[in-house]
């Protein structure tokens, strides 16, 4: 039964991830028609620097890291290898958000810091579970 719950959570998480990527791609395109972007880029010969992420995108990454870290802590017994991937995703999102927030805005994003701590705690919980130091729940 727990493997079925883990599989359903995996499917739901994958669907949310794909939808998020589609949403971010649409935001980056600026919802302009495809022909307008091609004509505009053909007229410009200068190379512009890469755009920096906005504060909203940085805070969204912090929220992702916090949610993934929290889920990894809560569900570490369900399917340990899969939940370890959630921990790694939480560390990645939170770490990137902390670096971008500090470099661009010189702020410490507390949401990202909490997500990083939760993700690191979940890695510790996975280790304790793997070594048998946490008793079985059922």
VMD Tcl script that builds the backbone (N, CA, C; Angstrom):
set m [mol new atoms 414]
animate dup $m
set s [atomselect $m all]
$s set {name element resname resid chain x y z} {
  {N N UNK 1 A 0.822 -1.196 0.000}
  {CA C UNK 1 A 0.000 0.000 0.000}
  {C C UNK 1 A 0.868 1.264 0.000}
  {N N UNK 2 A 1.970 1.237 0.754}
  {CA C UNK 2 A 2.815 2.426 0.809}
  {C C UNK 2 A 3.515 2.662 -0.526}
  {N N UNK 3 A 3.803 1.583 -1.269}
  {CA C UNK 3 A 4.428 1.778 -2.579}
  {C C UNK 3 A 3.438 2.423 -3.552}
  {N N UNK 4 A 2.155 2.106 -3.402}
  {CA C UNK 4 A 1.139 2.729 -4.247}
  {C C UNK 4 A 1.017 4.218 -3.942}
  {N N UNK 5 A 1.068 4.577 -2.675}
  {CA C UNK 5 A 1.012 5.983 -2.287}
  {C C UNK 5 A 2.240 6.717 -2.817}
  {N N UNK 6 A 3.396 6.080 -2.704}
  {CA C UNK 6 A 4.617 6.683 -3.226}
  {C C UNK 6 A 4.563 6.875 -4.730}
  {N N UNK 7 A 3.999 5.899 -5.428}
  {CA C UNK 7 A 3.872 6.007 -6.878}
  {C C UNK 7 A 2.904 7.124 -7.264}
  {N N UNK 8 A 1.814 7.254 -6.537}
  {CA C UNK 8 A 0.867 8.343 -6.805}
  {C C UNK 8 A 1.497 9.699 -6.519}
  {N N UNK 9 A 2.265 9.780 -5.447}
  {CA C UNK 9 A 2.955 11.032 -5.141}
  {C C UNK 9 A 4.006 11.359 -6.195}
  {N N UNK 10 A 4.669 10.337 -6.702}
  {CA C UNK 10 A 5.648 10.543 -7.764}
  {C C UNK 10 A 4.974 11.077 -9.022}
  {N N UNK 11 A 3.844 10.487 -9.389}
  {CA C UNK 11 A 3.113 10.962 -10.573}
  {C C UNK 11 A 2.616 12.383 -10.398}
  {N N UNK 12 A 2.073 12.694 -9.226}
  {CA C UNK 12 A 1.578 14.047 -8.973}
  {C C UNK 12 A 2.728 15.048 -8.971}
  {N N UNK 13 A 3.836 14.685 -8.376}
  {CA C UNK 13 A 4.994 15.581 -8.366}
  {C C UNK 13 A 5.556 15.825 -9.756}
  {N N UNK 14 A 5.576 14.784 -10.572}
  {CA C UNK 14 A 6.061 14.940 -11.937}
  {C C UNK 14 A 5.142 15.845 -12.744}
  {N N UNK 15 A 3.820 15.682 -12.561}
  {CA C UNK 15 A 2.866 16.536 -13.276}
  {C C UNK 15 A 3.025 17.995 -12.859}
  {N N UNK 16 A 3.215 18.240 -11.581}
  {CA C UNK 16 A 3.419 19.609 -11.093}
  {C C UNK 16 A 4.720 20.178 -11.649}
  {N N UNK 17 A 5.757 19.359 -11.710}
  {CA C UNK 17 A 7.041 19.813 -12.239}
  {C C UNK 17 A 6.938 20.189 -13.712}
  {N N UNK 18 A 6.283 19.358 -14.502}
  {CA C UNK 18 A 6.122 19.655 -15.927}
  {C C UNK 18 A 5.289 20.919 -16.109}
  {N N UNK 19 A 4.206 21.054 -15.364}
  {CA C UNK 19 A 3.363 22.245 -15.466}
  {C C UNK 19 A 4.145 23.498 -15.076}
  {N N UNK 20 A 5.011 23.386 -14.074}
  {CA C UNK 20 A 5.823 24.521 -13.660}
  {C C UNK 20 A 6.800 24.931 -14.755}
  {N N UNK 21 A 7.417 23.948 -15.400}
  {CA C UNK 21 A 8.333 24.266 -16.492}
  {C C UNK 21 A 7.612 24.949 -17.642}
  {N N UNK 22 A 6.410 24.486 -17.955}
  {CA C UNK 22 A 5.628 25.111 -19.030}
  {C C UNK 22 A 5.275 26.542 -18.641}
  {N N UNK 23 A 4.887 26.744 -17.400}
  {CA C UNK 23 A 4.499 28.071 -16.932}
  {C C UNK 23 A 5.687 29.025 -16.980}
  {N N UNK 24 A 6.854 28.558 -16.540}
  {CA C UNK 24 A 8.039 29.409 -16.555}
  {C C UNK 24 A 8.462 29.724 -17.988}
  {N N UNK 25 A 8.342 28.754 -18.887}
  {CA C UNK 25 A 8.684 29.000 -20.287}
  {C C UNK 25 A 7.771 30.061 -20.892}
  {N N UNK 26 A 6.502 30.020 -20.550}
  {CA C UNK 26 A 5.571 31.044 -21.051}
  {C C UNK 26 A 5.894 32.415 -20.482}
  {N N UNK 27 A 6.285 32.473 -19.225}
  {CA C UNK 27 A 6.656 33.754 -18.628}
  {C C UNK 27 A 7.898 34.335 -19.289}
  {N N UNK 28 A 8.847 33.483 -19.598}
  {CA C UNK 28 A 10.088 33.960 -20.222}
  {C C UNK 28 A 9.864 34.444 -21.638}
  {N N UNK 29 A 8.910 33.861 -22.332}
  {CA C UNK 29 A 8.618 34.276 -23.703}
  {C C UNK 29 A 7.876 35.607 -23.745}
  {N N UNK 30 A 7.259 35.980 -22.669}
  {CA C UNK 30 A 6.543 37.245 -22.610}
  {C C UNK 30 A 5.230 37.224 -23.371}
  {N N UNK 31 A 4.749 36.042 -23.706}
  {CA C UNK 31 A 3.476 35.839 -24.385}
  {C C UNK 31 A 3.359 36.621 -25.687}
  {N N UNK 32 A 4.464 36.809 -26.382}
  {CA C UNK 32 A 4.451 37.466 -27.691}
  {C C UNK 32 A 4.278 36.404 -28.773}
  {N N UNK 33 A 3.711 36.784 -29.927}
  {CA C UNK 33 A 3.583 35.822 -31.020}
  {C C UNK 33 A 4.962 35.359 -31.477}
  {N N UNK 34 A 5.091 34.106 -31.947}
  {CA C UNK 34 A 6.406 33.585 -32.322}
  {C C UNK 34 A 7.063 34.379 -33.448}
  {N N UNK 35 A 6.302 34.910 -34.405}
  {CA C UNK 35 A 6.881 35.676 -35.503}
  {C C UNK 35 A 7.474 36.992 -35.046}
  {N N UNK 36 A 6.863 37.611 -34.052}
  {CA C UNK 36 A 7.347 38.899 -33.563}
  {C C UNK 36 A 8.706 38.736 -32.894}
  {N N UNK 37 A 8.886 37.673 -32.155}
  {CA C UNK 37 A 10.166 37.440 -31.489}
  {C C UNK 37 A 11.270 37.169 -32.515}
  {N N UNK 38 A 10.962 36.401 -33.558}
  {CA C UNK 38 A 11.971 36.076 -34.567}
  {C C UNK 38 A 12.373 37.325 -35.352}
  {N N UNK 39 A 11.387 38.170 -35.726}
  {CA C UNK 39 A 11.688 39.389 -36.474}
  {C C UNK 39 A 12.482 40.366 -35.614}
  {N N UNK 40 A 12.147 40.435 -34.335}
  {CA C UNK 40 A 12.848 41.342 -33.435}
  {C C UNK 40 A 14.291 40.897 -33.230}
  {N N UNK 41 A 14.508 39.613 -33.091}
  {CA C UNK 41 A 15.868 39.124 -32.867}
  {C C UNK 41 A 16.708 39.221 -34.140}
  {N N UNK 42 A 16.079 39.163 -35.315}
  {CA C UNK 42 A 16.834 39.289 -36.562}
  {C C UNK 42 A 17.296 40.726 -36.768}
  {N N UNK 43 A 16.536 41.722 -36.296}
  {CA C UNK 43 A 16.891 43.119 -36.467}
  {C C UNK 43 A 18.020 43.538 -35.531}
  {N N UNK 44 A 18.093 42.929 -34.376}
  {CA C UNK 44 A 19.117 43.304 -33.409}
  {C C UNK 44 A 20.403 42.540 -33.713}
  {N N UNK 45 A 21.493 43.272 -33.817}
  {CA C UNK 45 A 22.774 42.621 -34.057}
  {C C UNK 45 A 23.644 42.642 -32.815}
  {N N UNK 46 A 23.275 43.456 -31.832}
  {CA C UNK 46 A 24.045 43.530 -30.606}
  {C C UNK 46 A 23.740 42.327 -29.725}
  {N N UNK 47 A 24.734 41.929 -28.976}
  {CA C UNK 47 A 24.545 40.845 -28.028}
  {C C UNK 47 A 24.283 41.464 -26.669}
  {N N UNK 48 A 23.120 41.182 -26.120}
  {CA C UNK 48 A 22.758 41.721 -24.820}
  {C C UNK 48 A 23.137 40.723 -23.742}
  {N N UNK 49 A 23.438 41.207 -22.530}
  {CA C UNK 49 A 23.750 40.274 -21.445}
  {C C UNK 49 A 22.514 39.453 -21.063}
  {N N UNK 50 A 22.762 38.316 -20.491}
  {CA C UNK 50 A 21.660 37.438 -20.089}
  {C C UNK 50 A 20.814 38.131 -19.022}
  {N N UNK 51 A 19.490 38.016 -19.106}
  {CA C UNK 51 A 18.642 38.679 -18.121}
  {C C UNK 51 A 18.779 38.018 -16.751}
  {N N UNK 52 A 18.756 38.835 -15.739}
  {CA C UNK 52 A 18.830 38.339 -14.372}
  {C C UNK 52 A 17.422 37.990 -13.894}
  {N N UNK 53 A 17.299 37.012 -13.020}
  {CA C UNK 53 A 15.975 36.631 -12.534}
  {C C UNK 53 A 15.357 37.735 -11.679}
  {N N UNK 54 A 14.056 37.874 -11.805}
  {CA C UNK 54 A 13.338 38.866 -11.007}
  {C C UNK 54 A 13.182 38.353 -9.581}
  {N N UNK 55 A 12.825 39.259 -8.682}
  {CA C UNK 55 A 12.669 38.882 -7.284}
  {C C UNK 55 A 11.549 37.861 -7.116}
  {N N UNK 56 A 10.488 37.985 -7.911}
  {CA C UNK 56 A 9.387 37.024 -7.829}
  {C C UNK 56 A 9.830 35.620 -8.193}
  {N N UNK 57 A 10.669 35.481 -9.210}
  {CA C UNK 57 A 11.175 34.166 -9.602}
  {C C UNK 57 A 12.095 33.610 -8.524}
  {N N UNK 58 A 12.861 34.472 -7.899}
  {CA C UNK 58 A 13.748 34.015 -6.830}
  {C C UNK 58 A 12.932 33.520 -5.642}
  {N N UNK 59 A 11.885 34.247 -5.273}
  {CA C UNK 59 A 11.040 33.827 -4.157}
  {C C UNK 59 A 10.272 32.555 -4.492}
  {N N UNK 60 A 9.934 32.371 -5.761}
  {CA C UNK 60 A 9.258 31.147 -6.161}
  {C C UNK 60 A 10.193 29.949 -5.991}
  {N N UNK 61 A 11.451 30.107 -6.338}
  {CA C UNK 61 A 12.429 29.045 -6.114}
  {C C UNK 61 A 12.590 28.739 -4.638}
  {N N UNK 62 A 12.513 29.761 -3.804}
  {CA C UNK 62 A 12.596 29.555 -2.356}
  {C C UNK 62 A 11.398 28.755 -1.865}
  {N N UNK 63 A 10.235 29.041 -2.409}
  {CA C UNK 63 A 9.035 28.293 -2.021}
  {C C UNK 63 A 9.143 26.837 -2.447}
  {N N UNK 64 A 9.662 26.595 -3.649}
  {CA C UNK 64 A 9.857 25.219 -4.109}
  {C C UNK 64 A 10.802 24.474 -3.181}
  {N N UNK 65 A 11.893 25.096 -2.809}
  {CA C UNK 65 A 12.847 24.449 -1.914}
  {C C UNK 65 A 12.240 24.143 -0.556}
  {N N UNK 66 A 11.421 25.067 -0.045}
  {CA C UNK 66 A 10.784 24.855 1.246}
  {C C UNK 66 A 9.788 23.708 1.185}
  {N N UNK 67 A 8.981 23.667 0.130}
  {CA C UNK 67 A 7.979 22.597 -0.013}
  {C C UNK 67 A 8.666 21.247 -0.205}
  {N N UNK 68 A 9.680 21.189 -1.059}
  {CA C UNK 68 A 10.370 19.919 -1.288}
  {C C UNK 68 A 11.080 19.434 -0.035}
  {N N UNK 69 A 11.701 20.340 0.696}
  {CA C UNK 69 A 12.362 19.950 1.944}
  {C C UNK 69 A 11.366 19.457 2.982}
  {N N UNK 70 A 10.225 20.132 3.092}
  {CA C UNK 70 A 9.190 19.695 4.035}
  {C C UNK 70 A 8.612 18.341 3.669}
  {N N UNK 71 A 8.338 18.137 2.383}
  {CA C UNK 71 A 7.812 16.838 1.944}
  {C C UNK 71 A 8.836 15.730 2.158}
  {N N UNK 72 A 10.099 16.024 1.905}
  {CA C UNK 72 A 11.134 15.010 2.107}
  {C C UNK 72 A 11.254 14.633 3.580}
  {N N UNK 73 A 11.065 15.598 4.478}
  {CA C UNK 73 A 11.119 15.295 5.913}
  {C C UNK 73 A 9.907 14.493 6.365}
  {N N UNK 74 A 8.738 14.839 5.830}
  {CA C UNK 74 A 7.515 14.156 6.245}
  {C C UNK 74 A 7.396 12.753 5.672}
  {N N UNK 75 A 7.881 12.550 4.478}
  {CA C UNK 75 A 7.645 11.290 3.774}
  {C C UNK 75 A 8.900 10.440 3.602}
  {N N UNK 76 A 9.899 10.603 4.450}
  {CA C UNK 76 A 11.161 9.890 4.238}
  {C C UNK 76 A 11.013 8.382 4.390}
  {N N UNK 77 A 9.969 7.888 5.044}
  {CA C UNK 77 A 9.764 6.454 5.215}
  {C C UNK 77 A 9.007 5.818 4.053}
  {N N UNK 78 A 8.344 6.610 3.215}
  {CA C UNK 78 A 7.474 6.052 2.181}
  {C C UNK 78 A 8.272 5.274 1.155}
  {N N UNK 79 A 9.182 5.934 0.473}
  {CA C UNK 79 A 10.011 5.295 -0.545}
  {C C UNK 79 A 11.352 6.015 -0.504}
  {N N UNK 80 A 12.276 5.546 0.320}
  {CA C UNK 80 A 13.488 6.312 0.620}
  {C C UNK 80 A 14.284 6.814 -0.587}
  {N N UNK 81 A 14.530 6.021 -1.640}
  {CA C UNK 81 A 15.323 6.588 -2.747}
  {C C UNK 81 A 14.620 7.757 -3.436}
  {N N UNK 82 A 13.312 7.661 -3.567}
  {CA C UNK 82 A 12.567 8.734 -4.210}
  {C C UNK 82 A 12.548 9.988 -3.343}
  {N N UNK 83 A 12.387 9.813 -2.054}
  {CA C UNK 83 A 12.349 10.968 -1.166}
  {C C UNK 83 A 13.725 11.610 -1.037}
  {N N UNK 84 A 14.784 10.841 -1.275}
  {CA C UNK 84 A 16.123 11.419 -1.285}
  {C C UNK 84 A 16.294 12.337 -2.491}
  {N N UNK 85 A 15.614 12.013 -3.576}
  {CA C UNK 85 A 15.617 12.900 -4.749}
  {C C UNK 85 A 14.899 14.207 -4.411}
  {N N UNK 86 A 13.812 14.127 -3.637}
  {CA C UNK 86 A 13.145 15.357 -3.178}
  {C C UNK 86 A 14.090 16.202 -2.331}
  {N N UNK 87 A 14.868 15.542 -1.495}
  {CA C UNK 87 A 15.838 16.276 -0.674}
  {C C UNK 87 A 16.856 16.988 -1.554}
  {N N UNK 88 A 17.352 16.283 -2.567}
  {CA C UNK 88 A 18.334 16.894 -3.470}
  {C C UNK 88 A 17.718 18.059 -4.235}
  {N N UNK 89 A 16.473 17.913 -4.662}
  {CA C UNK 89 A 15.790 19.018 -5.338}
  {C C UNK 89 A 15.611 20.216 -4.417}
  {N N UNK 90 A 15.256 19.961 -3.174}
  {CA C UNK 90 A 15.109 21.042 -2.204}
  {C C UNK 90 A 16.418 21.755 -1.937}
  {N N UNK 91 A 17.510 20.992 -1.855}
  {CA C UNK 91 A 18.827 21.599 -1.653}
  {C C UNK 91 A 19.194 22.449 -2.863}
  {N N UNK 92 A 18.895 21.934 -4.063}
  {CA C UNK 92 A 19.219 22.678 -5.282}
  {C C UNK 92 A 18.448 23.979 -5.400}
  {N N UNK 93 A 17.125 23.909 -5.230}
  {CA C UNK 93 A 16.302 25.118 -5.332}
  {C C UNK 93 A 16.679 26.134 -4.262}
  {N N UNK 94 A 16.820 25.655 -3.023}
  {CA C UNK 94 A 17.116 26.586 -1.928}
  {C C UNK 94 A 18.510 27.187 -2.060}
  {N N UNK 95 A 19.476 26.363 -2.416}
  {CA C UNK 95 A 20.835 26.875 -2.572}
  {C C UNK 95 A 20.936 27.898 -3.689}
  {N N UNK 96 A 20.304 27.602 -4.830}
  {CA C UNK 96 A 20.332 28.547 -5.942}
  {C C UNK 96 A 19.635 29.856 -5.568}
  {N N UNK 97 A 18.534 29.749 -4.833}
  {CA C UNK 97 A 17.815 30.945 -4.415}
  {C C UNK 97 A 18.646 31.788 -3.457}
  {N N UNK 98 A 19.335 31.140 -2.526}
  {CA C UNK 98 A 20.188 31.889 -1.607}
  {C C UNK 98 A 21.302 32.615 -2.347}
  {N N UNK 99 A 21.924 31.939 -3.308}
  {CA C UNK 99 A 23.012 32.562 -4.059}
  {C C UNK 99 A 22.492 33.717 -4.913}
  {N N UNK 100 A 21.394 33.501 -5.629}
  {CA C UNK 100 A 20.853 34.564 -6.476}
  {C C UNK 100 A 20.356 35.749 -5.653}
  {N N UNK 101 A 19.716 35.479 -4.541}
  {CA C UNK 101 A 19.235 36.568 -3.689}
  {C C UNK 101 A 20.370 37.401 -3.132}
  {N N UNK 102 A 21.453 36.736 -2.764}
  {CA C UNK 102 A 22.577 37.470 -2.201}
  {C C UNK 102 A 23.338 38.245 -3.274}
  {N N UNK 103 A 23.561 37.620 -4.432}
  {CA C UNK 103 A 24.330 38.292 -5.481}
  {C C UNK 103 A 23.579 39.444 -6.120}
  {N N UNK 104 A 22.290 39.259 -6.378}
  {CA C UNK 104 A 21.551 40.281 -7.118}
  {C C UNK 104 A 20.987 41.368 -6.218}
  {N N UNK 105 A 20.371 40.972 -5.111}
  {CA C UNK 105 A 19.682 41.945 -4.255}
  {C C UNK 105 A 20.359 42.161 -2.905}
  {N N UNK 106 A 21.384 41.389 -2.617}
  {CA C UNK 106 A 22.077 41.440 -1.335}
  {C C UNK 106 A 21.118 41.266 -0.168}
  {N N UNK 107 A 20.240 40.268 -0.308}
  {CA C UNK 107 A 19.299 39.932 0.758}
  {C C UNK 107 A 19.448 38.449 1.075}
  {N N UNK 108 A 19.086 38.097 2.290}
  {CA C UNK 108 A 19.046 36.709 2.700}
  {C C UNK 108 A 17.588 36.274 2.669}
  {N N UNK 109 A 17.277 35.315 1.824}
  {CA C UNK 109 A 15.896 34.841 1.672}
  {C C UNK 109 A 15.672 33.772 2.733}
  {N N UNK 110 A 14.889 34.118 3.751}
  {CA C UNK 110 A 14.693 33.220 4.886}
  {C C UNK 110 A 13.922 31.968 4.492}
  {N N UNK 111 A 13.032 32.090 3.543}
  {CA C UNK 111 A 12.288 30.926 3.060}
  {C C UNK 111 A 13.251 29.902 2.454}
  {N N UNK 112 A 14.218 30.381 1.709}
  {CA C UNK 112 A 15.208 29.485 1.107}
  {C C UNK 112 A 16.115 28.889 2.177}
  {N N UNK 113 A 16.442 29.673 3.177}
  {CA C UNK 113 A 17.275 29.168 4.260}
  {C C UNK 113 A 16.549 28.062 5.030}
  {N N UNK 114 A 15.256 28.268 5.284}
  {CA C UNK 114 A 14.461 27.235 5.962}
  {C C UNK 114 A 14.339 25.988 5.085}
  {N N UNK 115 A 14.157 26.170 3.782}
  {CA C UNK 115 A 14.087 25.027 2.875}
  {C C UNK 115 A 15.389 24.259 2.827}
  {N N UNK 116 A 16.515 24.968 2.848}
  {CA C UNK 116 A 17.824 24.313 2.851}
  {C C UNK 116 A 18.020 23.512 4.136}
  {N N UNK 117 A 17.631 24.088 5.264}
  {CA C UNK 117 A 17.762 23.376 6.539}
  {C C UNK 117 A 16.880 22.134 6.552}
  {N N UNK 118 A 15.624 22.252 6.091}
  {CA C UNK 118 A 14.728 21.094 6.045}
  {C C UNK 118 A 15.273 20.014 5.115}
  {N N UNK 119 A 15.806 20.408 3.995}
  {CA C UNK 119 A 16.353 19.425 3.056}
  {C C UNK 119 A 17.559 18.713 3.648}
  {N N UNK 120 A 18.419 19.444 4.333}
  {CA C UNK 120 A 19.572 18.811 4.969}
  {C C UNK 120 A 19.154 17.907 6.124}
  {N N UNK 121 A 18.121 18.303 6.873}
  {CA C UNK 121 A 17.591 17.449 7.937}
  {C C UNK 121 A 17.019 16.165 7.346}
  {N N UNK 122 A 16.356 16.281 6.199}
  {CA C UNK 122 A 15.784 15.082 5.579}
  {C C UNK 122 A 16.882 14.131 5.104}
  {N N UNK 123 A 18.022 14.658 4.664}
  {CA C UNK 123 A 19.149 13.786 4.305}
  {C C UNK 123 A 19.630 13.046 5.553}
  {N N UNK 124 A 19.678 13.734 6.677}
  {CA C UNK 124 A 20.036 13.079 7.941}
  {C C UNK 124 A 19.026 12.019 8.336}
  {N N UNK 125 A 17.741 12.297 8.141}
  {CA C UNK 125 A 16.716 11.301 8.437}
  {C C UNK 125 A 16.850 10.077 7.534}
  {N N UNK 126 A 17.191 10.301 6.272}
  {CA C UNK 126 A 17.406 9.174 5.367}
  {C C UNK 126 A 18.582 8.317 5.836}
  {N N UNK 127 A 19.637 8.962 6.287}
  {CA C UNK 127 A 20.788 8.222 6.783}
  {C C UNK 127 A 20.413 7.411 8.023}
  {N N UNK 128 A 19.707 8.025 8.960}
  {CA C UNK 128 A 19.295 7.307 10.167}
  {C C UNK 128 A 18.357 6.154 9.830}
  {N N UNK 129 A 17.496 6.342 8.843}
  {CA C UNK 129 A 16.589 5.279 8.424}
  {C C UNK 129 A 17.362 4.148 7.755}
  {N N UNK 130 A 18.355 4.490 6.948}
  {CA C UNK 130 A 19.147 3.486 6.240}
  {C C UNK 130 A 19.971 2.641 7.209}
  {N N UNK 131 A 20.484 3.254 8.248}
  {CA C UNK 131 A 21.296 2.516 9.221}
  {C C UNK 131 A 20.459 1.816 10.286}
  {N N UNK 132 A 19.138 1.973 10.248}
  {CA C UNK 132 A 18.258 1.274 11.178}
  {C C UNK 132 A 18.152 1.934 12.522}
  {N N UNK 133 A 18.492 3.179 12.648}
  {CA C UNK 133 A 18.436 3.873 13.932}
  {C C UNK 133 A 17.064 4.478 14.213}
  {N N UNK 134 A 16.187 4.466 13.219}
  {CA C UNK 134 A 14.814 4.938 13.410}
  {C C UNK 134 A 13.912 3.707 13.360}
  {N N UNK 135 A 13.104 3.471 14.396}
  {CA C UNK 135 A 12.267 2.267 14.412}
  {C C UNK 135 A 11.141 2.362 13.366}
  {N N UNK 136 A 10.626 1.213 12.987}
  {CA C UNK 136 A 9.533 1.148 12.007}
  {C C UNK 136 A 8.278 1.780 12.599}
  {N N UNK 137 A 7.550 2.491 11.745}
  {CA C UNK 137 A 6.328 3.171 12.208}
  {C C UNK 137 A 5.119 2.242 12.213}
  {N N UNK 138 A 5.081 1.251 11.312}
  {CA C UNK 138 A 3.955 0.311 11.260}
  {C C UNK 138 A 4.421 -1.083 11.002}
}
mol reanalyze $m
mol bondsrecalc $m
mol representation Tube
mol addrep $m
